[in-house]
Amino acid sequence: MASGTLRFLVALVVGGYLLAAVQAAAQEDKKTDDDKPADPDTGESTIEEKTLGLLPNPLQKYGVKFAATYIGEVLGNTSGGVKQGTIYEGRLNLAVDVDLEKLVGLDKLTFHANMFQIHGNGLSRDNLQNFFVVSGIEALPSTRLYEAYFEKQWGDKKVSLKLGQLAADSEFFNSKYTDVFTNASMGWPAITSLDLPSGGPSPPLAAMGARLLVNVTEQLSVLGGIFDGDQAGPGPGDPQERNRYGVNFRVNDPPLLLGQIQYAWNNKKGDPNPAGQIKLGGWRHLGSFADQRFASNGVSLASPASSGAPLLLSGDIGGWAVIEQKIYRVPHSDDRGIGIFARVSGAPADRNLIDLYADSGVEFIGLDDHRPDDKFGIAAGYAHVSKRAQALDADYRALIAPDWPVRSFEGLLSAVYQYQVRDGWTVQPNFQYIVHPGGGATLPSGPFAGRALKNATVFGLRTTLKF
C-alpha cells in the first residue's frame, strides 16, 4: 500500500491506544454484543448461536469452534423486470473461530475464517436487472473464501483490531433491525454496492484490510477501517469472475477508507428503558472513477463522436447516517420487542450511479411468549439515479432514439416473516415489490440497453439451517 495508507493505519492503532487510556469500563454488560464475529447469513454471532446441534465440536474446549449454515430459497417474479420466472439458489457457509489464548496462550487474540459454496441462479441478475438485489445470498456459483482475519483486543474490549481479509457490512452502515430481511440492500445498501469498485467489501467478496474499534465509553464507540479498494482488481466483466475463489488477496489498489462514530443509549443488560443508537459515517476512496456522462474526449458517451472510454475523475466520497430505536420492550427481555430503523446516504452525482439512498423499517421480535424467537419486518427503500446518469439517458434520447427511457429512481417495499421451527432452523416467506427496477430502465452499457422495465412483484421462501 502507499505510504499515506500506511500512515493512516498507524494513526488508527495509535489513536486506539490513546482512547483506550481514557476509559476502563467493561463491555460485557451491553444488551447486545456487537464485538463477536457475525454470521453473514443471519447476523448472529458465530460464537454464541442457536444451532441444530448436529455439527460436532470436539475441540471447543481448546478454543476451536466450527460452524455450518445452509440457506436455500426459491424466488420468483410474477410481473415486471426483463422477464418473469422462478429460480432456486443456495449457499453453504462453513466457518471456524479459534481462541488463540485458549489454544496456545496468546492473550486476547482470535482467528476467524469462513468460506461459501454458492449454487443456483440469481433472480435480480437473470430476471430483474434491478438495484435492490432481492437476495443477500445472490452471487455467481462458486466455492470461495470469504473472510479470514486475526483480531486482537486490549483491555475489557476497549480496543479491537482486525487484520486480514475482511467484510465491512456487519459493522459499518448497519442496523440490527434489518436482520430479518432477505433483500441484499437491507444489509449492505445499494449505494455502496453500486458505487464502490467490486461492490465494496461485502458478500460475496471481502477485501484485505484492517479495522479498528474503540469503545470510548459504554455508549460511545469509534470505528475506522482501511481496505484494498478493489478486491477483484480492475478489468472487464463481473468482479466475481475476476476473483472467482476469493483468494486474490489484493493490497496494491488505491485504498478505501471507512469511518463511523456511534452513540448508544439504554444499552446495558437489564435496563428497562428502550435501547437506541445513532451512527454517523462515511467513505473515501482514493482511486479513479468513471464520469457518468462524459467520455475522455469531453463529449457525451451517447455521441457517435465519443472516444468510448469514460472520463476518469479522481477519488470518491460518501456519507451516511443510521438511527435505530426500540419503541416497545417485552418485559424482562433485552432483545424482544419492536424496533425501528432509518438510514440515509449521499454521494457525488458526477461519478456515482446512485447519489441518494434511504431506507427505513420496523421489526417485531418475539412478541408472542409462545413464539419468542419469531420475527416479522416491513421495510421500504429508495435509490435515486444521479443527475449525471439521467443526463446521459437524455443524450441517448436526443442522439439515438426519441423513445429512449430516462432512469429516475428505484423503490422497494418488503415484508418478511421469520418462523423458527426449532433452534437452528427457520423458514422465511417474503414479499418484495420493486418500483422502477434499475431506475425504470436497463443500463445504457448493458446487454439490454435502452429497455424500459416495469414494476416487479417478487415472492420468496427461504429456509436457514444452522448445524
Secondary structure, DSSP 8 states (H G I E B T S, - for coil): --HHHHHHHHHHHHHHHHHHTT----STTBSS--SS-B-TTTS-BSSS----S-S--TTGGGTEEEEEEEEEEEEEEEEEESS-EEEEEEEEEEEEEEEHHHHH--TTEEEEEEEEEEEE--HIIIII--SS-S-TT---SEEEEEEEEEEEEETTTTEEEEEEEE-STTTSS--GGGTT--SGGGTS-HHHHHHSGGGSSBTTB-EEEEEEEEE-SSSEEEEEEEEES-TT-S-SS-HHHHTTTS------S-EEEEEEEEEEES-BTT--S--EEEEEEEEEEEEEEEEEEEETTSSBTTSTTS-SSEEEEEEEEEEEEEEEEEEEE-TT-SS-EEEEEEEEEE--SSS-SEEEEEEEEEEEES-STTSTT-EEEEEEEEEEE-HHHHHHHHHHHHHT-TT-----EEEEEEEEEEEEEETTEEEEEEEEEEESGGGSB--TTSTTTT-B-EEEEEEEEEEEEE-
